[in-house]
Amino acid sequence: MGLGLVLTLVVFLLNSLIPSAPPSNWQTTPASQEIRGVWLTNVASGVLFTPWGVKLAMHQLSQLNFNTVYPVVWNRGSTFYPSAIAKQVTGKAEEPLLKLAHLGQDTLAEIIEQGHQQGLRVIPWFEYGFMAPKNSQLAKLHPDWLSHNQKRSSIREVWLNPLHPEVQKFILELIVEVVRKYDVDGIQLDDHFGMPVELGYDPFTLKLYQQEHQGTSPPNDPHDSKWMRWRAQKITDFMQEIFQAVKSVKPECLVSLSPNSKHFAYRHYLQDWQTWVERGLVEELILQVYRRDLSSFQAELVKPELYFAQSRIPVGVAILTGTPRLPVAIEAIQQQVQVVRDRGLDGVSFFYWESLWGYIAPESPQERRRAFRAIFSSPEVVQGSTQEG
């Protein structure tokens, strides 16, 4: 365990003790209330790697009137719960450090139990989508599952081919496993549920394209509109399979999505999320708007696709609360939350737990917690109007 993680854990313990529990009659927060969420990740964060971290985090979030947590369950080629599916495909059932830290106990089960006791919705987050590290067991054991560009190389980290039936089977089975095995309130996909537009020149995809185009190969230009549409449609078809599979197991399980802006998501990752909303395949949208400049933040919230989405489903906004290299002042966070409310959107979620009031924040933990208590001054806030205005 590195010095940075040790420091994270020590500071977390020192700054996380808030007494008293919420009223015993609290219920899991329904979607009709303002979304007040936070992501729990394994990167630069110690919350998942201590036996006491989960309980303290759920208690603290409840005390400050949060109502939703999105805990990571799929990241860097590993699951963050004991998975029979992952064991079959990669040889390991879960992230080894997580298993070690919790002495073999099921961390996701603990998050769900503690979260529900504190009145929080728990929506597991499949953060990495189709992405995986180049040196992961997943990539090494299944090189034929990977897509690549025209130079026969991957981009940054490798990407599983979302058009490949074995990849689809693996991802679908992971999602269904979580829904069937745990008392979750939903599942969430994000901006990694797609593929970089430069990809699709692997043998499998080329053959599939040729089969559907009288033997013709796809254009050399990855941004060719018809070529983009064909790949995006295949991903949409798979999204429909996921939605139907989730609902067949647990009809009340929410399907949530946290994408980038519409045009960026489509042009760069072939993720056509507006079509997914149109088809009823997404039931909650948390748009990632990680902007430092307030005017550019505001500009993202008045785009037509958000009005359209909000006419059908709850739409919240993902706000950056900081990273180790990019701390964010609490005043900026307060301003962005107010902009979301002024726009009449349905809530916010913060990326990520450790930067809410941990050691990487520019203000003291006490000052940050006071600010969040003021932001969420009551345990229940009905969502704003979903009418265009």
Helices and strands as residue ranges (DSSP letters): H 3-15, E 35-40, G 47-49, H 53-63, E 68-71, E 74-75, E 78-79, H 84-90, H 96-101, H 107-117, E 121-122, E 131-132, H 137-141, G 143-145, E 146-147, E 158-160, H 165-181, E 186-190, H 203-211, H 225-249, E 254-258, H 262-269, H 273-278, E 284-288, H 294-300, H 304-310, E 315-320, H 330-342, E 347-351, H 354-357, H 365-375
